[in-house]
Amino acid sequence: MSAWIGVDPTGEDDFDQARRQATFRTIIGILNRRGDDLLQLEAVRARVNVRGQHYRGVQSIAVDHIVGSEGRVPDFDRHFMPLTYHTKERWKSIQRAYTQGRTLPPIDVYKLGDIYFVRDGNHRVSVARQLGQTEIEAHVTELTTDVVLHPELTTRDLSYIEEQSDFLEWTGLVQARGSISIEVSQLGGYLDLIRHINRHRAQLSAARGQSVEREEAAAHWYDAIYLPVVKRLREAGLLQHSDGKTEADLFLAVLKQQESLALQGRDHALEQVTEAFISEMSRPSLRQWVMAMHSLWPA
């Protein structure tokens, strides 16, 4: 008797249903221009700076945080539903083992941030998802990176992730300040932050009469400039009206206002510009205009 009530003991119907789900999601992804691709490990590793690798033992991990694979990307969609029929017999044998209550060995995964990539056990993950299993046992090898990767990550996000990884590596902020969160939602944003840090570094060097190292300047910029502005924006509750913009996006919008005023010959301290920005963003009509202009950034 099957250990799973209402589940096809042969696996035939369950596999066909999984294939239909994969086909449906593929069509919806094409129509929405969103895609439903399984993430490829090497494609992600090529975009982020991996600083180390550590085996974490056998753990129970969330099935819906497994969003990638080391080598079976063409065979499964983002939700590990089968895309091809050549996986059918293997899939059905795994399904029968599950439904008969047989103990299967833990899968083998890489962990990057909050997501997992399957090294071995793709079919077990596929069957587990189809049967509604929320957790699965896994041998976990963690790849240490400064970037926090979330289960919502898609292949379209990889360029943003690469910029963020390069920014964190260049600044050394994670090593200097521990866990930090600076997320920019538009390409080119991290380059704007780097330009601002370089200007701050030049000013700091001039004030001290000696060259300041890049990492020291970045940490000073984070403490003395970035955090005070972001904290003030948080206090004002602007994120509630930011139309999906991040704290770093709003910080860059403040910088753009300061630079715009400077081009008009009206130099103002960043604190003054921040307060003016908060005042403008608190007025719905002007807030919409400012965000519309910011959506065009970088100019």
Beta strands, then each sheet from edge to edge (+ up, - down):
strand 1: 39-40
strand 2: 50-62
strand 3: 66-69
strand 4: 107-112
strand 5: 115-120
strand 6: 135-145
sheet 1: 1+ 3+ 5+ 4- 6- 2+
end
